[in-house]
Every structure is written in structure tokens, then in C-alpha cells.
Amino acid sequence: MRINSRTAMTPDLGTLLRYWRDVRGRSQLDLSLDTGISQRQISFIESGRSVPGRETLMAIAGVLDVPLRERNALLLAAGYAPMFPEGAWNSMEMKSVTDALTRILRQHEPYPALVMDRYWNVLMTNEAAPLFFGCFRDMAARERPRNMLHLMFDPEGMRPFVANWPDVARSLFERVYRESIGRVVDEKTRELLAALLAYPDVDSDWKNPVAIGFMPVIPLGFIKDGRRLDYFSMVTTVGTPQTVAAQELRIECMFPADEATEIHHAAMMGAAAHGITL
């Protein structure tokens, strides 16, 4: 189905395809070899002299690893209807996914686990997550939606309790780039990075991190009552997503990095659950 009307704000197809080729560092010849589409046809598409069929356009998008939301933009620019639903993460079409997320979160107790969108806004948590962060800050006082990056960088958030703050800040900046959808930092992500850099005592060089030591992971250390607790995270995404929301979800599970942390975590969480201060 072709859509004839376009808004004045919609970029043309050739501009979008050139953008994605540049992002992926691919020449027209590279794209031709990988898709089986002639370099002449690709040139015609980018110059606006030819409009590809949906299948051809999606073949190009697949080779360029274009995220689903942006594939819809390509389709619209070519005059086609979007292929990938853009409903909310908690819509009925996502029920099977959110049910699975609920099971993952529940099974990770007693350690914190949460589901975030592409901009690190928290969408779901298990019971352990707010209990854990509540051991350090009054989470009820923070505005929703709660954003994990703001929580970590904010001096009124978790930052004063982070033992290895510069290393953690560098690693978080690195993760923003590494885990961005399609490995592309969009405008909204750039705004988020700018907001993080605006916090006091945040070094702009931290957004260009270098390798730190030879550890398999950079532990996230928290100081609680003079005791250090070290954790690391595992991040999971939905395999073969067919909706925009499914592609943009991320599950982050925290694990104790050592036996001492595991023991003290159990004591701290048990006390918190009963309203006891250790």
C-alpha cells in the first residue's frame, strides 16, 4: 500500500538512506554487493530518480541494520505504510513479552532487576529494586518516570553512595553509546547525555572512556554504613523483535560481585523489608 501524502517535516528517502550508509560506513558499492541490488539502482534511489519496492527497501534496511522505528520512517518517506507496530510497551500486543518480563523480574529476587526503555526510563521492577535503592534514598521523593542514569549521576540520588564514582560514570557513558538502539545516538539520547554532563563535577572527558584495568567487569560499588557492596549487571534484550517497543526494551539484572556482598546484601534487604536500620 502506498501513501501519497507526506508532511513537510518528513526527510526524503534519499537523504535517509545516505545517512544510514554514512553511519554504517558503507559505500554504494558495498551496499550493492551485500544486497544484490545494482549500484546504479541504489544511486537512483538516493538521488530520488527511483522509488524502490517495499521488499527492496527492507532488504537495504536489513543490511544497514536500521532499527525498526527508523525502518518505519524509511517506509513513510518512500510512500508506504509502516510495517512495524509502534504501540506502547504495555499494550495488549505486547502482553506475551511483558508477561515474560514479569517472570524474569520475579525470578531474580532477592537481587534488583528492572526493565528500561531506550532512554533508561524505568518501566518495570521486581520487589527487590525499590527496596535496594530505598536503603540509600527515599525513592518516593523522586519524580516518575524514574531514570536510572539521572539516579546515578544526581548528587541528590545514588551518586554520593557510589564507591568508584569516576570509573562508574565513565562506564555508564560508554554503555549509553554501546547499548543505543542500532548503535546510533539519536537526538533524545544526545539531550540525555547533555543533561548528565550538566551535573556538578562531571568531567566532559568521561563521555570518551578508555579501558580501565583488566577486570572482566567494572563493579558497581555502593557504600552503606561504612561497608562496601560490589555488584555487576547483565543486560538482556528481546530476540528477533517485530514491534518497536519490543526492540527498545532492556532488562538489567544486578548480581553480587563477591561472596561478602552476597552475604551483606541478604542482611541489608532483610532488615529493610522489616523496617530495621542496620
ChimeraX commands (.cxc) that place a marker at each C-alpha (Angstrom):
marker #1 position 0.00,0.00,0.00 radius 0.5
marker #1 position 1.42,3.38,-1.00 radius 0.5
marker #1 position 0.71,6.56,0.94 radius 0.5
marker #1 position 0.71,9.62,-1.29 radius 0.5
marker #1 position 0.67,12.38,1.32 radius 0.5
marker #1 position 3.76,13.37,3.26 radius 0.5
marker #1 position 4.36,16.05,5.84 radius 0.5
marker #1 position 6.80,18.84,5.15 radius 0.5
marker #1 position 8.89,17.61,8.09 radius 0.5
marker #1 position 9.45,14.12,6.61 radius 0.5
marker #1 position 13.03,13.75,5.24 radius 0.5
marker #1 position 13.22,12.41,1.72 radius 0.5
marker #1 position 14.15,8.78,1.21 radius 0.5
marker #1 position 17.48,9.50,-0.45 radius 0.5
marker #1 position 18.63,11.64,2.48 radius 0.5
marker #1 position 17.68,8.94,4.96 radius 0.5
marker #1 position 19.44,6.17,3.05 radius 0.5
marker #1 position 22.60,8.24,2.64 radius 0.5
marker #1 position 22.51,8.96,6.36 radius 0.5
marker #1 position 22.34,5.26,7.27 radius 0.5
marker #1 position 25.05,4.38,4.76 radius 0.5
marker #1 position 27.30,7.02,6.30 radius 0.5
marker #1 position 26.51,5.83,9.83 radius 0.5
marker #1 position 27.47,2.26,8.89 radius 0.5
marker #1 position 30.46,3.35,6.82 radius 0.5
marker #1 position 29.20,1.64,3.66 radius 0.5
marker #1 position 29.67,2.80,0.09 radius 0.5
marker #1 position 27.04,2.32,-2.59 radius 0.5
marker #1 position 29.22,-0.48,-3.96 radius 0.5
marker #1 position 29.38,-2.18,-0.54 radius 0.5
marker #1 position 25.60,-1.97,-0.25 radius 0.5
marker #1 position 25.17,-3.32,-3.77 radius 0.5
marker #1 position 27.38,-6.33,-3.08 radius 0.5
marker #1 position 25.59,-7.13,0.20 radius 0.5
marker #1 position 22.04,-6.72,-1.09 radius 0.5
marker #1 position 22.34,-7.92,-4.68 radius 0.5
marker #1 position 20.81,-4.63,-5.80 radius 0.5
marker #1 position 22.74,-2.86,-8.56 radius 0.5
marker #1 position 24.82,0.14,-7.59 radius 0.5
marker #1 position 23.02,2.05,-10.35 radius 0.5
marker #1 position 19.63,1.36,-8.74 radius 0.5
marker #1 position 20.92,2.41,-5.31 radius 0.5
marker #1 position 22.24,5.62,-6.83 radius 0.5
marker #1 position 18.86,6.27,-8.47 radius 0.5
marker #1 position 17.05,5.68,-5.17 radius 0.5
marker #1 position 19.33,8.08,-3.29 radius 0.5
marker #1 position 19.01,10.76,-5.97 radius 0.5
marker #1 position 15.22,10.48,-5.98 radius 0.5
marker #1 position 15.06,9.19,-9.56 radius 0.5
marker #1 position 13.63,5.82,-8.45 radius 0.5
marker #1 position 11.39,4.57,-5.64 radius 0.5
marker #1 position 12.18,1.01,-4.52 radius 0.5
marker #1 position 9.58,-1.61,-3.71 radius 0.5
marker #1 position 8.92,-2.40,-0.06 radius 0.5
marker #1 position 10.88,-5.64,-0.19 radius 0.5
marker #1 position 13.87,-3.94,-1.80 radius 0.5
marker #1 position 13.77,-1.11,0.72 radius 0.5
marker #1 position 13.56,-3.51,3.67 radius 0.5
marker #1 position 16.45,-5.55,2.24 radius 0.5
marker #1 position 18.57,-2.39,2.22 radius 0.5
marker #1 position 17.42,-1.50,5.76 radius 0.5
marker #1 position 18.30,-5.01,6.95 radius 0.5
marker #1 position 21.84,-4.86,5.60 radius 0.5
marker #1 position 22.31,-1.41,7.17 radius 0.5
marker #1 position 20.90,-2.70,10.48 radius 0.5
marker #1 position 18.37,0.14,10.65 radius 0.5
marker #1 position 16.28,0.00,13.86 radius 0.5
marker #1 position 12.59,-0.80,13.46 radius 0.5
marker #1 position 11.37,2.70,14.36 radius 0.5
marker #1 position 13.65,4.17,11.68 radius 0.5
marker #1 position 12.60,1.48,9.17 radius 0.5
marker #1 position 9.08,2.83,9.52 radius 0.5
marker #1 position 10.47,6.28,8.73 radius 0.5
marker #1 position 12.10,4.89,5.57 radius 0.5
marker #1 position 8.80,3.32,4.51 radius 0.5
marker #1 position 6.91,6.56,5.09 radius 0.5
marker #1 position 9.50,8.53,3.12 radius 0.5
marker #1 position 9.03,6.09,0.23 radius 0.5
marker #1 position 5.26,6.49,0.42 radius 0.5
marker #1 position 4.48,3.16,2.08 radius 0.5
marker #1 position 2.59,2.36,5.26 radius 0.5
marker #1 position 4.77,1.45,8.28 radius 0.5
marker #1 position 5.36,-2.28,8.80 radius 0.5
marker #1 position 6.36,-2.36,12.47 radius 0.5
marker #1 position 3.78,-1.53,15.17 radius 0.5
marker #1 position 4.72,1.41,17.38 radius 0.5
marker #1 position 2.28,0.76,20.23 radius 0.5
marker #1 position 3.14,1.32,23.88 radius 0.5
marker #1 position 5.37,-1.15,25.71 radius 0.5
marker #1 position 2.41,-2.22,27.89 radius 0.5
marker #1 position -0.16,-2.51,25.09 radius 0.5
marker #1 position -2.15,-5.71,24.57 radius 0.5
marker #1 position 0.02,-6.73,21.61 radius 0.5
marker #1 position 2.99,-6.76,24.00 radius 0.5
marker #1 position 1.30,-8.92,26.66 radius 0.5
marker #1 position 3.30,-12.07,25.95 radius 0.5
marker #1 position 6.51,-10.05,26.23 radius 0.5
marker #1 position 5.53,-8.21,29.40 radius 0.5
marker #1 position 4.38,-11.48,30.99 radius 0.5
marker #1 position 7.82,-12.94,30.25 radius 0.5
marker #1 position 9.48,-9.82,31.69 radius 0.5
marker #1 position 7.43,-10.18,34.86 radius 0.5
marker #1 position 8.65,-13.76,35.27 radius 0.5
marker #1 position 12.28,-12.74,34.72 radius 0.5
marker #1 position 12.00,-9.95,37.28 radius 0.5
marker #1 position 10.35,-12.22,39.84 radius 0.5
marker #1 position 12.91,-14.99,39.39 radius 0.5
marker #1 position 15.78,-12.58,40.03 radius 0.5
marker #1 position 14.75,-11.91,43.62 radius 0.5
marker #1 position 16.37,-11.06,46.03 radius 0.5
marker #1 position 18.59,-9.01,43.72 radius 0.5
marker #1 position 17.46,-5.85,41.91 radius 0.5
marker #1 position 16.14,-6.21,38.36 radius 0.5
marker #1 position 14.39,-3.66,36.19 radius 0.5
marker #1 position 13.10,-3.06,32.70 radius 0.5
marker #1 position 14.03,0.19,30.93 radius 0.5
marker #1 position 13.21,1.85,27.64 radius 0.5
marker #1 position 15.85,3.11,25.20 radius 0.5
marker #1 position 16.33,6.27,27.27 radius 0.5
marker #1 position 16.90,4.45,30.59 radius 0.5
marker #1 position 13.45,5.27,31.97 radius 0.5
marker #1 position 12.33,2.56,34.38 radius 0.5
marker #1 position 9.17,0.78,33.22 radius 0.5
marker #1 position 9.03,-2.28,35.50 radius 0.5
marker #1 position 10.96,-3.59,38.51 radius 0.5
marker #1 position 10.95,-6.56,40.81 radius 0.5
marker #1 position 10.29,-6.04,44.53 radius 0.5
marker #1 position 14.00,-6.02,45.33 radius 0.5
marker #1 position 14.88,-3.00,43.18 radius 0.5
marker #1 position 12.97,-0.23,45.03 radius 0.5
marker #1 position 13.79,-1.93,48.34 radius 0.5
marker #1 position 17.50,-1.89,47.49 radius 0.5
marker #1 position 17.66,1.72,46.31 radius 0.5
marker #1 position 15.40,2.70,49.20 radius 0.5
marker #1 position 18.18,1.62,51.56 radius 0.5
marker #1 position 20.09,4.68,50.31 radius 0.5
marker #1 position 17.47,7.23,49.24 radius 0.5
marker #1 position 13.77,7.92,49.66 radius 0.5
marker #1 position 12.70,6.76,46.22 radius 0.5
marker #1 position 9.14,8.00,46.74 radius 0.5
marker #1 position 10.52,11.55,46.65 radius 0.5
marker #1 position 11.86,11.16,43.11 radius 0.5
marker #1 position 9.66,12.10,40.17 radius 0.5
marker #1 position 8.35,9.49,37.74 radius 0.5
marker #1 position 9.26,8.16,35.32 radius 0.5
marker #1 position 12.45,7.39,37.19 radius 0.5
marker #1 position 15.53,7.44,35.04 radius 0.5
marker #1 position 18.45,5.24,36.07 radius 0.5
marker #1 position 21.12,7.48,34.61 radius 0.5
marker #1 position 19.78,10.54,36.41 radius 0.5
marker #1 position 19.54,8.49,39.60 radius 0.5
marker #1 position 23.21,7.53,39.31 radius 0.5
marker #1 position 24.55,10.98,38.32 radius 0.5
marker #1 position 22.39,13.16,40.57 radius 0.5
marker #1 position 24.14,14.31,43.79 radius 0.5
marker #1 position 20.70,14.00,45.39 radius 0.5
marker #1 position 20.41,10.45,44.09 radius 0.5
marker #1 position 22.76,7.46,44.35 radius 0.5
marker #1 position 25.94,9.25,43.38 radius 0.5
marker #1 position 27.19,10.01,46.94 radius 0.5
marker #1 position 26.98,6.30,47.74 radius 0.5
marker #1 position 28.94,5.09,44.70 radius 0.5
marker #1 position 32.39,3.97,45.81 radius 0.5
marker #1 position 34.19,4.17,42.47 radius 0.5
marker #1 position 32.27,7.09,41.02 radius 0.5
marker #1 position 34.63,8.22,38.18 radius 0.5
marker #1 position 35.01,4.66,36.87 radius 0.5
marker #1 position 31.28,4.03,37.10 radius 0.5
marker #1 position 30.45,7.33,35.38 radius 0.5
marker #1 position 32.82,6.52,32.50 radius 0.5
marker #1 position 31.34,3.04,32.16 radius 0.5
marker #1 position 27.79,4.43,32.11 radius 0.5
marker #1 position 28.65,6.90,29.35 radius 0.5
marker #1 position 30.20,4.02,27.41 radius 0.5
marker #1 position 27.06,1.94,27.90 radius 0.5
marker #1 position 24.84,4.72,26.55 radius 0.5
marker #1 position 26.74,4.57,23.26 radius 0.5
marker #1 position 27.12,0.79,23.19 radius 0.5
marker #1 position 23.51,-0.02,24.08 radius 0.5
marker #1 position 21.81,2.67,21.99 radius 0.5
marker #1 position 19.30,1.16,19.58 radius 0.5
marker #1 position 21.03,0.34,16.32 radius 0.5
marker #1 position 24.27,1.67,17.85 radius 0.5
marker #1 position 23.15,5.18,16.91 radius 0.5
marker #1 position 22.81,8.05,19.36 radius 0.5
marker #1 position 19.62,9.88,18.40 radius 0.5
marker #1 position 18.64,13.44,19.31 radius 0.5
marker #1 position 16.83,12.46,22.50 radius 0.5
marker #1 position 19.83,10.43,23.67 radius 0.5
marker #1 position 22.11,13.39,22.97 radius 0.5
marker #1 position 19.81,15.52,25.14 radius 0.5
marker #1 position 20.08,12.92,27.91 radius 0.5
marker #1 position 23.89,12.92,27.67 radius 0.5
marker #1 position 23.92,16.73,27.83 radius 0.5
marker #1 position 21.75,16.63,30.96 radius 0.5
marker #1 position 24.17,14.19,32.61 radius 0.5
marker #1 position 27.15,16.38,31.73 radius 0.5
marker #1 position 25.36,19.35,33.32 radius 0.5
marker #1 position 25.50,17.79,36.78 radius 0.5
marker #1 position 28.21,19.29,39.03 radius 0.5
marker #1 position 31.67,17.72,38.97 radius 0.5
marker #1 position 31.02,15.63,35.86 radius 0.5
marker #1 position 34.07,15.64,33.60 radius 0.5
marker #1 position 33.25,16.03,29.91 radius 0.5
marker #1 position 36.12,13.64,29.12 radius 0.5
marker #1 position 34.18,10.84,30.80 radius 0.5
marker #1 position 31.99,10.51,27.73 radius 0.5
marker #1 position 35.09,9.29,25.88 radius 0.5
marker #1 position 36.02,6.40,28.16 radius 0.5
marker #1 position 39.14,4.27,27.94 radius 0.5
marker #1 position 39.68,0.70,29.11 radius 0.5
marker #1 position 40.01,0.51,32.89 radius 0.5
marker #1 position 42.27,-2.22,34.19 radius 0.5
marker #1 position 41.97,-5.88,33.22 radius 0.5
marker #1 position 38.89,-6.91,35.20 radius 0.5
marker #1 position 36.17,-8.86,33.36 radius 0.5
marker #1 position 33.62,-6.25,34.50 radius 0.5
marker #1 position 33.69,-2.87,36.24 radius 0.5
marker #1 position 31.96,-3.48,39.57 radius 0.5
marker #1 position 29.35,-1.02,40.72 radius 0.5
marker #1 position 30.30,-0.37,44.32 radius 0.5
marker #1 position 27.96,1.16,46.90 radius 0.5
marker #1 position 28.92,2.30,50.39 radius 0.5
marker #1 position 26.33,1.55,53.07 radius 0.5
marker #1 position 27.11,2.16,56.77 radius 0.5
marker #1 position 30.84,2.05,56.09 radius 0.5
marker #1 position 30.62,-1.25,54.22 radius 0.5
marker #1 position 31.20,-1.64,50.51 radius 0.5
marker #1 position 28.89,-3.77,48.36 radius 0.5
marker #1 position 30.02,-4.61,44.82 radius 0.5
marker #1 position 27.63,-5.59,42.02 radius 0.5
marker #1 position 27.75,-6.14,38.28 radius 0.5
marker #1 position 24.95,-6.11,35.74 radius 0.5
marker #1 position 23.71,-8.34,32.96 radius 0.5
marker #1 position 21.61,-6.72,30.26 radius 0.5
marker #1 position 19.10,-8.70,28.19 radius 0.5
marker #1 position 17.13,-7.66,25.11 radius 0.5
marker #1 position 14.23,-9.25,23.27 radius 0.5
marker #1 position 15.33,-11.59,20.47 radius 0.5
marker #1 position 14.00,-11.05,16.91 radius 0.5
marker #1 position 11.64,-8.20,17.86 radius 0.5
marker #1 position 8.85,-7.33,15.42 radius 0.5
marker #1 position 7.50,-4.26,17.20 radius 0.5
marker #1 position 9.29,-1.03,18.00 radius 0.5
marker #1 position 8.51,-1.34,21.72 radius 0.5
marker #1 position 9.92,-4.87,21.90 radius 0.5
marker #1 position 13.16,-3.79,20.25 radius 0.5
marker #1 position 13.60,-0.86,22.62 radius 0.5
marker #1 position 13.14,-2.75,25.91 radius 0.5
marker #1 position 16.14,-3.69,28.06 radius 0.5
marker #1 position 16.20,-5.88,31.17 radius 0.5
marker #1 position 19.01,-5.15,33.64 radius 0.5
marker #1 position 19.73,-7.60,36.44 radius 0.5
marker #1 position 22.20,-6.83,39.24 radius 0.5
marker #1 position 24.34,-9.60,40.75 radius 0.5
marker #1 position 26.70,-9.54,43.76 radius 0.5
marker #1 position 30.30,-9.45,42.57 radius 0.5
marker #1 position 31.68,-11.36,45.55 radius 0.5
marker #1 position 30.62,-13.53,48.46 radius 0.5
marker #1 position 30.94,-10.73,51.03 radius 0.5
marker #1 position 28.47,-8.61,49.05 radius 0.5
marker #1 position 26.09,-11.55,48.72 radius 0.5
marker #1 position 26.06,-12.06,52.49 radius 0.5
marker #1 position 25.65,-8.39,53.39 radius 0.5
marker #1 position 23.05,-7.86,50.66 radius 0.5
marker #1 position 20.87,-10.54,52.24 radius 0.5
marker #1 position 21.21,-8.91,55.67 radius 0.5
marker #1 position 20.54,-5.39,54.34 radius 0.5
marker #1 position 17.49,-6.42,52.35 radius 0.5
marker #1 position 16.07,-8.47,55.20 radius 0.5
marker #1 position 16.42,-5.51,57.54 radius 0.5
marker #1 position 14.88,-3.13,55.00 radius 0.5
marker #1 position 11.91,-5.42,54.49 radius 0.5
marker #1 position 11.22,-5.28,58.23 radius 0.5
marker #1 position 11.94,-1.55,58.59 radius 0.5
marker #1 position 15.11,-2.17,60.58 radius 0.5
marker #1 position 18.23,0.00,60.30 radius 0.5
marker #1 position 21.45,-1.99,60.31 radius 0.5
marker link #1:1,2 radius 0.2
marker link #1:2,3 radius 0.2
marker link #1:3,4 radius 0.2
marker link #1:4,5 radius 0.2
marker link #1:5,6 radius 0.2
marker link #1:6,7 radius 0.2
marker link #1:7,8 radius 0.2
marker link #1:8,9 radius 0.2
marker link #1:9,10 radius 0.2
marker link #1:10,11 radius 0.2
marker link #1:11,12 radius 0.2
marker link #1:12,13 radius 0.2
marker link #1:13,14 radius 0.2
marker link #1:14,15 radius 0.2
marker link #1:15,16 radius 0.2
marker link #1:16,17 radius 0.2
marker link #1:17,18 radius 0.2
marker link #1:18,19 radius 0.2
marker link #1:19,20 radius 0.2
marker link #1:20,21 radius 0.2
marker link #1:21,22 radius 0.2
marker link #1:22,23 radius 0.2
marker link #1:23,24 radius 0.2
marker link #1:24,25 radius 0.2
marker link #1:25,26 radius 0.2
marker link #1:26,27 radius 0.2
marker link #1:27,28 radius 0.2
marker link #1:28,29 radius 0.2
marker link #1:29,30 radius 0.2
marker link #1:30,31 radius 0.2
marker link #1:31,32 radius 0.2
marker link #1:32,33 radius 0.2
marker link #1:33,34 radius 0.2
marker link #1:34,35 radius 0.2
marker link #1:35,36 radius 0.2
marker link #1:36,37 radius 0.2
marker link #1:37,38 radius 0.2
marker link #1:38,39 radius 0.2
marker link #1:39,40 radius 0.2
marker link #1:40,41 radius 0.2
marker link #1:41,42 radius 0.2
marker link #1:42,43 radius 0.2
marker link #1:43,44 radius 0.2
marker link #1:44,45 radius 0.2
marker link #1:45,46 radius 0.2
marker link #1:46,47 radius 0.2
marker link #1:47,48 radius 0.2
marker link #1:48,49 radius 0.2
marker link #1:49,50 radius 0.2
marker link #1:50,51 radius 0.2
marker link #1:51,52 radius 0.2
marker link #1:52,53 radius 0.2
marker link #1:53,54 radius 0.2
marker link #1:54,55 radius 0.2
marker link #1:55,56 radius 0.2
marker link #1:56,57 radius 0.2
marker link #1:57,58 radius 0.2
marker link #1:58,59 radius 0.2
marker link #1:59,60 radius 0.2
marker link #1:60,61 radius 0.2
marker link #1:61,62 radius 0.2
marker link #1:62,63 radius 0.2
marker link #1:63,64 radius 0.2
marker link #1:64,65 radius 0.2
marker link #1:65,66 radius 0.2
marker link #1:66,67 radius 0.2
marker link #1:67,68 radius 0.2
marker link #1:68,69 radius 0.2
marker link #1:69,70 radius 0.2
marker link #1:70,71 radius 0.2
marker link #1:71,72 radius 0.2
marker link #1:72,73 radius 0.2
marker link #1:73,74 radius 0.2
marker link #1:74,75 radius 0.2
marker link #1:75,76 radius 0.2
marker link #1:76,77 radius 0.2
marker link #1:77,78 radius 0.2
marker link #1:78,79 radius 0.2
marker link #1:79,80 radius 0.2
marker link #1:80,81 radius 0.2
marker link #1:81,82 radius 0.2
marker link #1:82,83 radius 0.2
marker link #1:83,84 radius 0.2
marker link #1:84,85 radius 0.2
marker link #1:85,86 radius 0.2
marker link #1:86,87 radius 0.2
marker link #1:87,88 radius 0.2
marker link #1:88,89 radius 0.2
marker link #1:89,90 radius 0.2
marker link #1:90,91 radius 0.2
marker link #1:91,92 radius 0.2
marker link #1:92,93 radius 0.2
marker link #1:93,94 radius 0.2
marker link #1:94,95 radius 0.2
marker link #1:95,96 radius 0.2
marker link #1:96,97 radius 0.2
marker link #1:97,98 radius 0.2
marker link #1:98,99 radius 0.2
marker link #1:99,100 radius 0.2
marker link #1:100,101 radius 0.2
marker link #1:101,102 radius 0.2
marker link #1:102,103 radius 0.2
marker link #1:103,104 radius 0.2
marker link #1:104,105 radius 0.2
marker link #1:105,106 radius 0.2
marker link #1:106,107 radius 0.2
marker link #1:107,108 radius 0.2
marker link #1:108,109 radius 0.2
marker link #1:109,110 radius 0.2
marker link #1:110,111 radius 0.2
marker link #1:111,112 radius 0.2
marker link #1:112,113 radius 0.2
marker link #1:113,114 radius 0.2
marker link #1:114,115 radius 0.2
marker link #1:115,116 radius 0.2
marker link #1:116,117 radius 0.2
marker link #1:117,118 radius 0.2
marker link #1:118,119 radius 0.2
marker link #1:119,120 radius 0.2
marker link #1:120,121 radius 0.2
marker link #1:121,122 radius 0.2
marker link #1:122,123 radius 0.2
marker link #1:123,124 radius 0.2
marker link #1:124,125 radius 0.2
marker link #1:125,126 radius 0.2
marker link #1:126,127 radius 0.2
marker link #1:127,128 radius 0.2
marker link #1:128,129 radius 0.2
marker link #1:129,130 radius 0.2
marker link #1:130,131 radius 0.2
marker link #1:131,132 radius 0.2
marker link #1:132,133 radius 0.2
marker link #1:133,134 radius 0.2
marker link #1:134,135 radius 0.2
marker link #1:135,136 radius 0.2
marker link #1:136,137 radius 0.2
marker link #1:137,138 radius 0.2
marker link #1:138,139 radius 0.2
marker link #1:139,140 radius 0.2
marker link #1:140,141 radius 0.2
marker link #1:141,142 radius 0.2
marker link #1:142,143 radius 0.2
marker link #1:143,144 radius 0.2
marker link #1:144,145 radius 0.2
marker link #1:145,146 radius 0.2
marker link #1:146,147 radius 0.2
marker link #1:147,148 radius 0.2
marker link #1:148,149 radius 0.2
marker link #1:149,150 radius 0.2
marker link #1:150,151 radius 0.2
marker link #1:151,152 radius 0.2
marker link #1:152,153 radius 0.2
marker link #1:153,154 radius 0.2
marker link #1:154,155 radius 0.2
marker link #1:155,156 radius 0.2
marker link #1:156,157 radius 0.2
marker link #1:157,158 radius 0.2
marker link #1:158,159 radius 0.2
marker link #1:159,160 radius 0.2
marker link #1:160,161 radius 0.2
marker link #1:161,162 radius 0.2
marker link #1:162,163 radius 0.2
marker link #1:163,164 radius 0.2
marker link #1:164,165 radius 0.2
marker link #1:165,166 radius 0.2
marker link #1:166,167 radius 0.2
marker link #1:167,168 radius 0.2
marker link #1:168,169 radius 0.2
marker link #1:169,170 radius 0.2
marker link #1:170,171 radius 0.2
marker link #1:171,172 radius 0.2
marker link #1:172,173 radius 0.2
marker link #1:173,174 radius 0.2
marker link #1:174,175 radius 0.2
marker link #1:175,176 radius 0.2
marker link #1:176,177 radius 0.2
marker link #1:177,178 radius 0.2
marker link #1:178,179 radius 0.2
marker link #1:179,180 radius 0.2
marker link #1:180,181 radius 0.2
marker link #1:181,182 radius 0.2
marker link #1:182,183 radius 0.2
marker link #1:183,184 radius 0.2
marker link #1:184,185 radius 0.2
marker link #1:185,186 radius 0.2
marker link #1:186,187 radius 0.2
marker link #1:187,188 radius 0.2
marker link #1:188,189 radius 0.2
marker link #1:189,190 radius 0.2
marker link #1:190,191 radius 0.2
marker link #1:191,192 radius 0.2
marker link #1:192,193 radius 0.2
marker link #1:193,194 radius 0.2
marker link #1:194,195 radius 0.2
marker link #1:195,196 radius 0.2
marker link #1:196,197 radius 0.2
marker link #1:197,198 radius 0.2
marker link #1:198,199 radius 0.2
marker link #1:199,200 radius 0.2
marker link #1:200,201 radius 0.2
marker link #1:201,202 radius 0.2
marker link #1:202,203 radius 0.2
marker link #1:203,204 radius 0.2
marker link #1:204,205 radius 0.2
marker link #1:205,206 radius 0.2
marker link #1:206,207 radius 0.2
marker link #1:207,208 radius 0.2
marker link #1:208,209 radius 0.2
marker link #1:209,210 radius 0.2
marker link #1:210,211 radius 0.2
marker link #1:211,212 radius 0.2
marker link #1:212,213 radius 0.2
marker link #1:213,214 radius 0.2
marker link #1:214,215 radius 0.2
marker link #1:215,216 radius 0.2
marker link #1:216,217 radius 0.2
marker link #1:217,218 radius 0.2
marker link #1:218,219 radius 0.2
marker link #1:219,220 radius 0.2
marker link #1:220,221 radius 0.2
marker link #1:221,222 radius 0.2
marker link #1:222,223 radius 0.2
marker link #1:223,224 radius 0.2
marker link #1:224,225 radius 0.2
marker link #1:225,226 radius 0.2
marker link #1:226,227 radius 0.2
marker link #1:227,228 radius 0.2
marker link #1:228,229 radius 0.2
marker link #1:229,230 radius 0.2
marker link #1:230,231 radius 0.2
marker link #1:231,232 radius 0.2
marker link #1:232,233 radius 0.2
marker link #1:233,234 radius 0.2
marker link #1:234,235 radius 0.2
marker link #1:235,236 radius 0.2
marker link #1:236,237 radius 0.2
marker link #1:237,238 radius 0.2
marker link #1:238,239 radius 0.2
marker link #1:239,240 radius 0.2
marker link #1:240,241 radius 0.2
marker link #1:241,242 radius 0.2
marker link #1:242,243 radius 0.2
marker link #1:243,244 radius 0.2
marker link #1:244,245 radius 0.2
marker link #1:245,246 radius 0.2
marker link #1:246,247 radius 0.2
marker link #1:247,248 radius 0.2
marker link #1:248,249 radius 0.2
marker link #1:249,250 radius 0.2
marker link #1:250,251 radius 0.2
marker link #1:251,252 radius 0.2
marker link #1:252,253 radius 0.2
marker link #1:253,254 radius 0.2
marker link #1:254,255 radius 0.2
marker link #1:255,256 radius 0.2
marker link #1:256,257 radius 0.2
marker link #1:257,258 radius 0.2
marker link #1:258,259 radius 0.2
marker link #1:259,260 radius 0.2
marker link #1:260,261 radius 0.2
marker link #1:261,262 radius 0.2
marker link #1:262,263 radius 0.2
marker link #1:263,264 radius 0.2
marker link #1:264,265 radius 0.2
marker link #1:265,266 radius 0.2
marker link #1:266,267 radius 0.2
marker link #1:267,268 radius 0.2
marker link #1:268,269 radius 0.2
marker link #1:269,270 radius 0.2
marker link #1:270,271 radius 0.2
marker link #1:271,272 radius 0.2
marker link #1:272,273 radius 0.2
marker link #1:273,274 radius 0.2
marker link #1:274,275 radius 0.2
marker link #1:275,276 radius 0.2
marker link #1:276,277 radius 0.2
marker link #1:277,278 radius 0.2
view
